[in-house]
Amino acid sequence: MNKSKENADEAENLNREGHSGGEVDFAKDPLKDKIGSSLKRLYDDVVNEPVPDEFLSLLAQADSRK
């Protein structure tokens, strides 16, 4: 069996088992929904944090050396 056929068969098996790499329906599992919501809030908080001055300074130094 060639690799692409093996990969397709593996993906089909994962889809049948509900472990695909695609979107997950968290509404079916309240615990996963709660974990997902918590992770999203944490991610949003981190993304919205300001960049530290020391890091900005390092970036400026790196840019000036180009």
Helices and strands as residue ranges (DSSP letters): H 3-17, G 26-28, H 30-47, H 53-64
